[in-house]
Amino acid sequence: MKCKWVLRLAALLLIFQTVWSPAQTFAEKNDTKSLLNDLFDKKKTNVIDKKKDKKASSGKQADESLISKMVESSYSDVLAEWKKAGLKSTSAKTMDISLSELSGAKGHTEMKQGNKAVRFDEGLKELSIPVEVAESGLYQLAFDYMPLEENVNTVERGIKVNGKYPFFEARRIVFDRKWESPTGKFPHDESGNEYPQELKEVKKWQQTYAMDASYFEDKPLQFYLKKGKNTVTLEYVREPMLLAQMHISSPEKPATYKDYETANESDKKPSKTITLEAERFTYKNVPYIQPVALPDTNVEPYSVKKELLNTLGTPGDKSFELGGQKVTWKVNVKEAGTYHLSFKYLQDQKVNMPVFRTVLIDGKIPFQELEAYPFSYNQAWSNETLGSKGKPYNIQLDQGEHTLSLVVNGQPIQRTVTTVRKVMDEIKKLSLRIKMATGNSVDRNREWEIATQIPDLKKILTDNADRLSKEYAYLQKITGNKPDAARNLMMAANQLKKLAQNPNEVPDKLSMLDQGSGSASQQLGDLLAELPNQRMQLDRLYLSNGELPSPEAGWTKKLGSQVSKFFLSFNRTSPPEKKKEKKLTVWVNRPQQYVSMMQQMADQDFTKKTGIKVSFSIMPDEQKLILANAANKSPDVALGVSNQLPYNMALRGAILDLKKFPDFQTVNKRFSPGAMLPFYYDDGVYAVPETQNFWVMFYRKDILDALHMKIPQTWDEVLNMLPELQRYGMNFYTPLSQAGGFKPFHLTTPYLYQFGGSLYTKDGMKANIGTDEALKGFELMTKAFTIYSMSMQVPNFYNHFREGNLPIGISDYETYVQLTSAAPELAGWWKIAPQPGVRDKNGKIQRWAPGTGQSGLIFKKTKHKDEAWEFLKWWTSSNVQQEYGTKMEVNYGPSYKWNTSNLEAFKGLPWPDEDKKVINEQWKWLKDVTHVPGDYLLEREISNAWNSIVFDGENPRKALEDAIVLSNREMKKKQEEFGYVKNGKVVKKIKMPEFQEK
């Protein structure tokens, strides 16, 4: 009894001490937000957690805290805390610091255009800049810089203050490149169809503020500097540049329109309207912002017969729709006066929601109202004159040359994006708690009392549903309509409310919360992928006195266009060809953008050199090649063909053996030897690789650093790291998790190859997956799931990697492109490495993996064999592939990265050098699948064996023996069909290609 009273008294004393202990001041707790910046030190994180929560003595709470604090808080949260603590922007004068005089810059300085500067490349990982300020407060940072080495990749650096990243956005600061569009007419093909000019990067000194790379914050970022000495450190992320000066200043606030109008009292109206064609811009900060041909009578210029570049901005191509993208037009003002600025635009993508642009005149925002100007949803071309409540803004322009710029601005929806991310994080944490409480195995016949184990479950669900509903109401307020483009907010909110009605049923309904395509988490993830996009098309810009032409074409123009199209539809004859002119027909299994670029390059280069004309056509389905060949209507050449089809067509005598061309061996050296294996048949080669895939290991550097984990080199190291990952609710990803019930060869053969196994016997007549080496590979492939608990089903690795619960895993080119083009918030904080392998008896790590992508082939029925071969040689040559890959990325953006199979050309593509090194290293271990008759059943039976072992607990050796029996039976049947076996005896040997392993 006394013991109980003693314990109660101790508890009361502890509570008294906790409540009445002196609160730490903000400065004591956080000198420049040190609390947030210590998140990557595991020990410090645990200390912070204990200070925050005296009950967090167990490791579980500390682990959950670490999960939620793998990276710094967002700028908006940190800024709010700073202001809450009374920190303000200072009124200090601008301070200029010459960077070339720093001690850390020694050996890296050089002169450029009269400026002494620091060469900041990979050789200088960090540049520390001492700064001394007279008063504590919030400051802006600006830099004078010049990008080096013309490249489509952005120049990026991270900024630390006193050794810490103050907020997450400081990890990626973009230093824009400047691209100039040549003046004059657009180039065109022989039919008069226009295409964009070659771009030129402007090599001049520029100045930029440290901005949020996603432009969710449309004002320069502010950094807290304490009174006295500080250190601002620039950390190299990618691409070299020259740095001359850093400027430290106080934030400047643009005048209101009322003040601007008062200061510019001149009311002289111009006599003429200045019209600018949107596609004729002067500068841009992203190379793939391109003019576009739109076949619409409402835009200018327009032609029925030809494709004319007449608009700016294309839905779906990330052209002028992502935050921070900027376009500038030069305008020559002949009359000084007060102008109205108008835009002829179309914004029919974001239903019932506006998109936002920052408007700059001569590089500056003239007044606050143009910081984030809304362009409303419309379904037809409209003229928008900048103004408020029906009254146009008067913009004062002097006589002479001026610049007009538009910047894509996502700041008005920043709070919604931040809220969605926080709700998704809360959902993930809740899902993890539920799985921990239920043992991650839900029995639908069992009644759970989860509300007892997680008392705040209902509150969490309800609160997050309310947060989403409030965001929908906020968007409705700024749009004035129901924002259909954000309807996923309400759909997710309703699902959370339904789950909150009966919390004990949540374990059985996790598919509504965090798993599956219809879950609340998935709904919000889809919204997050689209909501930041600010798509809009522009036709014209007007500087006027108020009188504008109609945005719609007149009825006479529309009628004339329809009549012309009607008569042109009867004229289907091709222009007469010159005598002896040869023309190849090439079918391409790729989208329009790829094919258009091929046609341009062939016309400009191949045809001029050889006199052979080439006609490209889009092939939406490669199976049409089989039908076309049967109907004697096959093309001369086919490109973009999957690596399985050439063998099947060669087996049936439909395509040419390329080895018969005398210079084949010279061409063959362009490619990785392992990439050629799928194209061999009876000692012939029936296709060449056009693209090349790569399977590498992706990892989140920030998360692995926080967990103090090294990059695994072998599968043993992967298995050893799994318990630590799983402790924090994370896991390692392999592509087998996304494949479903059928596991294709390219996912299973790495395990067999790395242990020294093979698919077939040396003569190719039987399956060879019963060897000890193959068995070891198969055991690893299955026990990773049955014993080590890797995730069996992962709908989308890209999403999970981005969210952080799968911070490491093996994936391919497609994931690389997604992360490069659609995950700007992770830029610089994810890396790739060669995939893990198996250490052999000599200590060498075997990393074998397939990698052949699409291929090119020539049909046997072609009447232009030599010309087709000349074209295939030209197309796969180093200079052409490098030029094509560069042009595709420059014109259409990072989502059009070209993974050429030409090893030499790949070295010259505008990819980050460190990534190319990793990919080239993995390609040294490229070994694709050689095909034999009936191998499709072996592929299926390996999948069946995996399923029976993982799901049914079958013995691995027994499962493989069953697979061998069934596979051999089908292979023998196909061998008889194609003349290799007759009456049970081998009458013709399968000629297997020789491959020299390392």
Secondary structure, 3 states (H helix, E strand, C coil): CHHHHHHHHHHHHHHHHHHHCCCCCHHHHCCCCHHHHCCCCHHHHHHHHHHHCCCCCCHHHHHHHHHHCCCCCCHHHHHHHHHHCCCCECCCCCEEEEHHHCHHHCCCEEEECCEEEEEECCCCCEEEEEEEECCCEEEEEEEEEEECCCCCCCEEEEEEECCECCCHHHHCEEECCCEECCCCCCCECCCCCECCCCCEECCCCEEEECCCCCCCCCCCCEEEECCEEEEEEEEEEECCEEEEEEEEECCCCCCCHHHHHHHCCCCCCCCCCEEEECCCCCEECCCCCCEEECCCCCCCCCCCCCCCEEEECCCCCCCCCCCCCEEEEEEEECCCEEEEEEEEEECCCCCCCCEEEEEEECCECCCHHHCCEEECCCCCCEEEECEECCEECCEEECCEEEEEEEEECCHHHHHHHHHHHHHHHHHHHHHHHHHHHHCCCCCCCCCCCHHHHCCCHHHHHHHHHHHHHHHHHHHHHHHCCCCHHHHHHHHHHHHHHHHHHCHHHHHHHHHHHCCCCCCHHHHHHHHHHHCCCCCCEEEEEEEECCCCCCCCCCHHHHHHHHHHHHHHCCCCCCCCCCCCCEEEEEEECCCHHHHHHHHHHHHHHHHHHHCEEEEEEECCCCCHHHHHHHCCCCCCEEEEECCCHHHHHHHCCCECCHHHCCCHHHHHCCCCHHHHHHHEECCEECCEECEECCCEEEEEHHHHHHCCCCCCCEHHHHHHHHHHHHHCCCCEECHHHHCCCCCCHHHHHHHHHHCCCCCECCCCCCECCCCHHHHHHHHHHHHHHHCCCCCCCCCCHHHHHHHCCCCEEEECHHHHHHHHHHCHHHCCCEEEEECCEEECCCCCEECCECCECCEEEEECCCCCHHHHHHHHHHHCCHHHHHHHHHHHHHHHCHHHCCCECCHHHHHCCCCCHHHHHHHHHHHCCECCCCCCCCHHHHHHHHHHHHHHHHHHCCCHHHHHHHHHHHHHHHHHHHHHHCCCEECCEECCCCCCCCCCCC
